[in-house]
Amino acid sequence: MVRAAVLREFGAPLSVEDVELRPPGPGWVPVRVRAVGVCGRDLVVWRGGFPGLRPPLILGHEVFGELDGDPVGVYPAVVDEECLRAMDEAGTTTVCRDYRILGEGVPGGYAELVYVPRHLVFELPDDRYADYAAAACGVATALHAARLAGVGAGDRVLVTGASGGVGVHAVQVLVGMGARVYAYTRSPAKARVLERLGAVPVTDLAGLREKVDVVLEIAGAPTVNESLRLLRPRGTLVLVGNVEGRPLEIRRPALIIMRELRVVGTAAYTPSEYREAVRMVHEGAVRPFYRLYRLEEVNRAYEDVASSRLVGRAVLVP
C-alpha cells in the first residue's frame, strides 16, 4: 500500500489515502516519487474538462524520483518504444496513434510510488527533483512551441499567463534565444519578477501598442482575442493551453483572414525536448520557480494554483 492523492469526483477535494498499486504489465518498473509538478492540465482534468476521463484518477505526469536508488525522470506520455523513437525522429508527438498522458488512464505521480514503462525512464544529472518537477515541463513546452513558430533572435514574442508554471519558464527560454519578450500578467508584483528575468512586463494587453511576431497563448480563452489583435500581418499564434477549459470565441475572425495570421496548436514536447529541458535547468540556463507542498497539502496546492497565487509551479513531495 502507498499513499496517494485520488480524484474521486470532478471539482471536489482530492482524497489522500492508502491505495494498492500493481504494475499494469510486463516491462513496467516502480519509480519512487520524490517530486511531481501540478500542471495546469491537471486542473483542467480536475474540473472535468476532458470528457473521456472518469474518476477515480491518480493524476500527476511531471514525475521525478528514484529507480533502484538512482535519480531519474519519466517522460510523461505512456507510449511504446517505437512511438518514443518516432517522436524524436519526426520532432512531433502527433505521429503516435496511441498517446496517453501518465495519470490519465493509468495511475500517475500524485503518490509515493508510480509504475511506468522502463523505456520512459531517463537518468538525471543530479537529485534536484523539485527543480525539475517545477521547470522541465514548462521549458520543454516553450522549446517545442518556439520551434513550431520559428522564433529567432530579435523576434517580438508575447507570452500570456507569463507568471504561471509554463509561462515563467517559457519567458526565460525565449529571452535566452534573444527574443524581445512581452510577458503578460495581471499582477504588478509578478510583473516585477518577469522584468528581472529580462522580459518587458505587461499588465494590460489593451494598452500594448507594439505589434508582435509570435504569441505563446498559454491562457487561452481569457486572452486569445487581444493576442490576435496584437499580431503583425502573417504573425503566428501558438495555442499552448486553455486554462479555464471554456470554448474559444473569436470576436474578430477578419483579423485572421485579412492579416493572414497563422494559428497553430502545440500538442506536447518530444522526449529529446524534455531531456533538453532538464539539461537547461541543470546548467542554470533556466531558474525554477515553485512552491513546495506535502502530498497531504494537495488541495491547498490546487487552491493556490487556481487562484493564481504563485509565481511558477506548485510541486508535491510525498
Secondary structure in CASP SS format (residue, H / E / C, confidence):
PFRMAT SS
TARGET T0000
AUTHOR 0000-0000-0000
METHOD secondary structure of the structure
MODEL  1
M C 1.00
V E 1.00
R E 1.00
A E 1.00
A E 1.00
V E 1.00
L E 1.00
R C 1.00
E C 1.00
F C 1.00
G C 1.00
A C 1.00
P C 1.00
L C 1.00
S E 1.00
V E 1.00
E E 1.00
D E 1.00
V E 1.00
E C 1.00
L C 1.00
R C 1.00
P C 1.00
P C 1.00
G C 1.00
P C 1.00
G C 1.00
W E 1.00
V E 1.00
P E 1.00
V E 1.00
R E 1.00
V E 1.00
R E 1.00
A E 1.00
V E 1.00
G E 1.00
V E 1.00
C C 1.00
G H 1.00
R H 1.00
D H 1.00
L H 1.00
V H 1.00
V H 1.00
W H 1.00
R C 1.00
G C 1.00
G C 1.00
F C 1.00
P C 1.00
G C 1.00
L C 1.00
R C 1.00
P C 1.00
P C 1.00
L E 1.00
I C 1.00
L C 1.00
G C 1.00
H C 1.00
E E 1.00
V E 1.00
F E 1.00
G E 1.00
E E 1.00
L E 1.00
D C 1.00
G C 1.00
D E 1.00
P E 1.00
V E 1.00
G E 1.00
V E 1.00
Y C 1.00
P C 1.00
A E 1.00
V E 1.00
V C 1.00
D C 1.00
E H 1.00
E H 1.00
C H 1.00
L H 1.00
R H 1.00
A H 1.00
M H 1.00
D H 1.00
E H 1.00
A H 1.00
G C 1.00
T C 1.00
T C 1.00
T C 1.00
V C 1.00
C C 1.00
R C 1.00
D C 1.00
Y C 1.00
R E 1.00
I E 1.00
L C 1.00
G C 1.00
E C 1.00
G C 1.00
V C 1.00
P C 1.00
G C 1.00
G C 1.00
Y C 1.00
A E 1.00
E C 1.00
L E 1.00
V E 1.00
Y E 1.00
V E 1.00
P E 1.00
R H 1.00
H H 1.00
L H 1.00
V E 1.00
F E 1.00
E E 1.00
L C 1.00
P C 1.00
D C 1.00
D C 1.00
R C 1.00
Y H 1.00
A H 1.00
D H 1.00
Y H 1.00
A H 1.00
A H 1.00
A H 1.00
A H 1.00
C H 1.00
G H 1.00
V H 1.00
A H 1.00
T H 1.00
A H 1.00
L H 1.00
H H 1.00
A H 1.00
A H 1.00
R H 1.00
L H 1.00
A H 1.00
G C 1.00
V C 1.00
G C 1.00
A C 1.00
G C 1.00
D C 1.00
R E 1.00
V E 1.00
L E 1.00
V E 1.00
T C 1.00
G C 1.00
A C 1.00
S C 1.00
G E 1.00
G C 1.00
V C 1.00
G H 1.00
V H 1.00
H H 1.00
A H 1.00
V H 1.00
Q H 1.00
V H 1.00
L H 1.00
V H 1.00
G H 1.00
M C 1.00
G C 1.00
A C 1.00
R E 1.00
V E 1.00
Y E 1.00
A E 1.00
Y E 1.00
T C 1.00
R C 1.00
S C 1.00
P H 1.00
A H 1.00
K H 1.00
A H 1.00
R H 1.00
V H 1.00
L H 1.00
E H 1.00
R H 1.00
L C 1.00
G C 1.00
A C 1.00
V E 1.00
P E 1.00
V E 1.00
T C 1.00
D C 1.00
L H 1.00
A H 1.00
G H 1.00
L C 1.00
R C 1.00
E C 1.00
K C 1.00
V E 1.00
D E 1.00
V E 1.00
V E 1.00
L E 1.00
E E 1.00
I C 1.00
A C 1.00
G C 1.00
A C 1.00
P C 1.00
T C 1.00
V H 1.00
N H 1.00
E H 1.00
S H 1.00
L H 1.00
R H 1.00
L H 1.00
L E 1.00
R E 1.00
P E 1.00
R E 1.00
G E 1.00
T E 1.00
L E 1.00
V E 1.00
L E 1.00
V C 1.00
G C 1.00
N C 1.00
V C 1.00
E C 1.00
G C 1.00
R C 1.00
P C 1.00
L C 1.00
E C 1.00
I C 1.00
R C 1.00
R C 1.00
P H 1.00
A H 1.00
L H 1.00
I H 1.00
I H 1.00
M H 1.00
R C 1.00
E C 1.00
L C 1.00
R E 1.00
V E 1.00
V E 1.00
G E 1.00
T C 1.00
A C 1.00
A C 1.00
Y C 1.00
T C 1.00
P H 1.00
S H 1.00
E H 1.00
Y H 1.00
R H 1.00
E H 1.00
A H 1.00
V H 1.00
R H 1.00
M H 1.00
V H 1.00
H H 1.00
E H 1.00
G C 1.00
A C 1.00
V C 1.00
R C 1.00
P C 1.00
F C 1.00
Y E 1.00
R E 1.00
L E 1.00
Y E 1.00
R E 1.00
L H 1.00
E H 1.00
E H 1.00
V H 1.00
N H 1.00
R H 1.00
A H 1.00
Y H 1.00
E H 1.00
D H 1.00
V H 1.00
A H 1.00
S C 1.00
S C 1.00
R C 1.00
L C 1.00
V C 1.00
G E 1.00
R E 1.00
A E 1.00
V E 1.00
L E 1.00
V E 1.00
P C 1.00
END
